Amino acid sequence: MPAQDYSATMANAGHDFSDQNVITVTSYATNGMDKEWIDPKISYTYYSYNKQTGVWEIDNTTSGWLTLTKGTLSDDRSQTPYTFVASMTDPTESTINGLFPTTNKGSEGSPYNLSGIDGGGTVENTANCYMVGAPGWYCFPLVYGNAITDGKYNTTAYSSTHMVNHLNKKISAPYIKDNNVNLETSNVSVKLIWQDAENLIIPDEIEYDPTLFNSNGGIKFHISNIQEGNAVIALIDKSADEDEYVDIDRGTVYGKSGSTKAIWSWHIWATRFGSEDFEKDIRILNHKEEAFDVMPVNLGWCAGDKKIKYYKRRKCDITFKVGEHEIIRTIEQYPHFLLPRGDHPYYQWGRKDPFVGSNKLWENKKRWTHDSTTPYGESGDYDPPRLYNEPAQFANNINRKNTIECLEVLVKNPDKWHNATRQPNDPKDYKKGFYSTNKSYSDLWSNNGNKTVYDPCSGISGR
């Protein structure tokens, strides 16, 4: 288990930023035969990066972070290497909870639209996860996952025949109501499935509003006690049938419970990542040295109220000039995060909904449900309930189903862990464990490189 401090042994403790950048300059006069070195004039323009606008701005306060060492002149007196070393700077240090603003977004009568670029009424980009970075009233449209992108129908996201809704019907349009789903107020309700920060979202302040988004329907909710954390909200079909082998007695911890009957569900992540406090992405290289920009933390990550250290992006243009001739070379340092262990939700392959993570070695992170009294503790007894009923003794997968047989059941039960088919390592001794024999589809999260409506990733942030 990683250490909880910032010791040098931590894998992400970073380097000391003393990397050497060597620029070899060719500068000389010649009579046609001999060469004579000419010293160029060297000047610096330092920049800081505006994370809000994505623009580099001249910043004299960062002057001097490059130290120059002049190398040895070449034998033919035409070239000299210049070595530039970046100095170490003090990082920005803070907790996520210490960065949340106190000003509210939206209001009960006019909630902030999480699918819009600036919180207005236009549906721009939908997702299965929405990031929230301030207290306030929020809303999102009743759209399947990322089925609307850049204000247009993202048909590729639901083109696969495996993209089915809770009725086991192929999703044919972005808006839930356009898929023969009864969204009459008498037939639906909303429910807080779980949250891992107490009172992050007040269950009684989650509301289904059929008039939102040009009467396509939406859900609005209120966050007054802003803090880092995660929550899952579901739209419930009160007339849905129970699922086979799901209506079971789950023992003293969970009691008797059947299908959750979710029409669809959404993950809310309260964080300051993706806001003006940090850059949205960091750049990484794969084994082929191809560059990718990715979020610096896992989806739903929380620091546990421990401090984060953040080294900002910076850049310098170095100008070499001889007479009227000049060249400019740029040295840029990418941002770097020094993170505590923290915690983040877990996912099952192909499913869009997260499960509460762990912030200890063998135990769950605390979480609360819609009634705030359901006993969701930390010990293993409080692991998410399994989806299917089964005998206490293994009986060749009685009552268990493969993913390909129960896609709609997984949509309807975002709170339950799919215990798919399995086989014992040793048929004569079940204590030796089991291996999965589950059958699934390869295109549940990505269809030919394109994210699907089952993809769990976040969309536009509400800041």
Secondary structure, DSSP 8 states (H G I E B T S, - for coil): ---SS--TTSTTS---S--EEEEEEE-EEESSS-EEE---EEEEEEEEEETTTTEEEE-GGGTT-EEEEE----TTS-EEEEEEEE-----EEE-STTT--SS-BS-SSS-EETTSSSSSS------SEEEE-SSEEEEEE-B-TT-EETTEE-GGGG-STT-B-TTS-B--SSBGGGGT----TTTEEEEEEEESSTTSS-GGGEEEETTHHHHT-EEEEEESS--SEEEEEEEEETT----TTTSEE-HHHH-EE----EEEEEEEEE-STTSTTS-S-EEEE-TT--EEEE-SS-TT-B-TT--EEEE--EEEEEEEEETTEEEEEEEEE--EEE----B--B--TT--S-B---SSSSS----B-TTS-S---SSGGGS--BSS---SS--TTTT---GGG-HHHHHH-TTSB----EEESSTT-GGG-EEE-----TTSSEETTEE-TT---EEEEE-
